[in-house]
Amino acid sequence: MRRPLRVLAASLVAGMLWFPGDLLAQLPVVDGGKFAGLKWTFVRIKYSSFENEGGGGTRLAYWDEPWAIDAPAAEQNLSRRIKSVTAIDVSEPVVMTLEDPKLFENPWIYIVEPSNLVLKDAEVPILREFLLRGGTLMFDDFHGPFEWELTQKQLERVFPDRPVVELAPPHPIYTCFYRIDKYPQIPGLGSFLSGRTWEKGGFTAHLRAILDDAGRPMVLINWNTDMGDGVEWSNAQEYQGYIKWTAQAYQMLINEVIYSLTH
């Protein structure tokens, strides 16, 4: 969800150390201490998009470009939460491109609003190699059939011969830390304030994936849900009714990260 950076900054200052009570009340089903020795960094990928292709239109401010939506609060909040509930060694979040030589030093990368993504020709083999060598890519915050079609076209450039599959309970991703009975549809804050959980015709939330030859999910696809808004706005105490969704977003994202690091 896009908003002025000054609003985001005010929210961060207002609730820097606050976390939703519902999340604190639900204990994980796996001891977080067992993950000692694992390292994780929230790596946000800066990508080219339809909005900056061809040089047309008004150039967006840095934090308003599609790749940067929900930043920096989303990664800061999720990083603090994973550090507080597990023994994972969590580093400060970073931004990099797929062509960054340090990409392969990280096991997990994140792309928000992937329906805006336009992979450069040079990035396609890099991303394919990163994933086949054990990396994980997470997509988040895109909705409806049209945005799915745009995203799928980019995925098919990377893996034209690999299908997208559904990950639903009882897949172990739903029990690797928190026990989650149903994949949640997290509304963006705008949808929440409008009294609904969906947007752009994306009525049903899905967790989908592309698997490697061993069955490991290389690409985790959060579709028709906005996990980024869920964790971004957990610090904004003026939206108390949003706590329910914040709790579910933290739980699902933490499970996805932990599963990626352990499989």
N, C-alpha and C positions, 0 to 999 in steps of 0.2 A: 504494500500500500504506500503510495507516495504522499509526502507531506513536507512542509517547510522544515528545514534542519533546526530552526530555532525552537519549534515545538518539541522535537525529539530531545534537544538538549535540556529543555525545561523538565521533561519527564525524567530524564536520567538523574538530574540533580535532586529532584523531589523524592526519588525512591531508590537510590543507588544500591542499597543493601537489602531491599525488601523482596521477598519471594512469596508466592501465593500459598495461603494456608492449606488449601486442598492438596497441593503437591506434597507439602511437608507431612501431612497426615497419612498419606499412603506410603507404606513401607515397601521397598523393593523386595522381590522374592529371591534375589541373589545377593550375596554379600559383596558390597562394592570393594572390599579389601582384596578380593581375589584377582583384581586387575592391576595390582602393583607391578610395575615394570613396563606397562604399556605407555606409549606417548601419543599425544594427539594435539593437533593444531587445527583450528577452524581456518581453512584456506578458501577464501572467496575468490572466484575466478572473474577477472575483468575481461569481458568479451566484446567483440564487434556486434552491432545490432542493426536491425532495419532502420532504426532512428538515426544512426550515424553512417549509413552506407550512402555513398555518392555525394556527400557534402551538402545535400539539400536541407532546407528548413532551418530552424533556429537551433543552434547548438545548446544542448542541455548543460546545466551546471553539473559538476563532478558527481555530487551525491544524488542527483536526480536522474542519472543515466540508469537504464534498466538493470544492469548488472549490480548496481549498488543499492537497490531497494532494501529497506529495513536496516541498512548499515548506519552506524557501527553498533547500534544497540543489540541487534539480534545475536551477533557473534559474541559480543562481550557478555551478555546475559547467559547464553548457553554454555560458554566456556566456564564461567564462574560456577554454574550449577553442576556441571560434570565434575569439576574439581572438588566441590563440596560433598558430593554423595558417593564418589569413588576414589580409589587410590591411583587413578590414571594421572600421569604427569602431563598437565595441560599447559601449553605455551600460549603467549599472547596471539590473538588472531592476526592474520596477514592477508594482503591482497596480492595476487600475482596473475600473470597471463599463462596460457598453456605453453607458450614458447619460453617461459622462464627456465633457465637451466636448473633451478632448485626445485622444480615441480616434482621430480622423482624422489626427493627427500621426504615427501609427505604421502601418507597412505590414503588420505581422504580429502576430496575437494567438493565445493558447493557452487551451484549455479542457480540463481534466482530468476524467475520469469523467463524460463528457457524458450518460450514461444517467440521471444525477441532475438534469440541467439542466431548469429550467422557465423559459422565456423569458417575461418580462412582455410584455403587449400592446404597450407603448411601445417595447420593445427590438427587436421583429421588424422594423419598417421601418428602424431604425437599422442593424442588422446587414446587412440586404439592401443598403442603400446603401453601407455600408463595403466590402462585397465587390465590388459592381458597379463601384465607383470604383477598383478595383485592389488592395484589401486581401486578405490571406490569413488564414484561420482554420484552426488545427490542432486536431483532436480527438485525445485520447490516453487510453489505459488504460480500456478497457471491453471486455467479453468476452461471448461467447455470444449466442444468438439473441434472448433476452428483452431484454438490454441494447441490442442492435442495434435492436429494434423501438421501444424507448423513445426512443432517439436519433433515429431516422428520423422519428418523429412531430414532433419539434421542428424538424428540417431542413425538413420539408414545410410547416411554417408560414412559413418564410423563402422557400423556393423550391418552391411546389407544382407547378410545371411543368417542373422540371429533374431529370433522372434522376441517380442515383448510378452512377458508372462505376468500373471497376477500373483501377488503374495498376500494371502489371507490366512487367518487363524485356521488350523493350529500350527502354521509355520513358526519355527523357533524364534524368529525375530520378535514375536509378540510376547515371549516369556524369558528372554535372555537377561533381563534386569527387572523391569516392572512387568506385572501380568496385565496384559491388555486384551480384552475380550473382542473388541471390534475396532477396526481402523477408524480413527476419528476424522470428522470434517471440521477443521478449525476455520471459523469465519475470519476474513480480514476485518479490521476494525470498522471500516465503512459499512460492510455487510451487517456486522453486529449491531451497529447503531441504526440500521434500517430494519432490524428485526428478522434477519434471515441468516442462514449459514452458507448459502451458495452464491455464486455469481456467474454470469455469462453462460447460463444454461448448464453449468456443471453441477447437477443436482446430487450426484452420488460420488463420494470420495473413494479413491482407489490408491493402493500401494502396488506399483508395478515394478518390474525389474527386467534387465537383460542379464543372462547368466553366462558364465564361462563354461569351459568343457567339463569342469568338475561340479557344476551346478551352483557355484558361488555367485550371488548377485553382485555384478560389477557396477551396474547402474541402478540406483534406487530412485524411483519416480513417484513423488508425492503429487498426485493430480486431484484437482477439484478440492483443494485444501490449502490453507495459508499458514504453515507452521512458522514462517518467519515473523508474521505479525503476532502470532501467539506468544513467542518468546520476547519479541521487541517490546511489547506493551505490558509485560508483567511488572514493570517498574512504575507504570502510570496508575497511581492509586485512585485517580478520579474516575476510572472505569471499573468499579468494583464488580459489576456484573460480568465482566470479561474474565474474571479469575478462573471460572470453570474451564474455559477454553485454553487459557494459559497453562493450567495444570496438565491438560491432555496433550498439548503441544510439547511441553517439556518431556513428558513420559515417553511419547512416541519417538521424538528425536533422540533422546538418550538411548533408547533401545536400538535405534537404527545405527547410531555411532558405535555402540558397544558391539553389536553384531558384526559390523564391518571390520572392527579391530581384532575380532576373535575368530573369524571364519575366512 
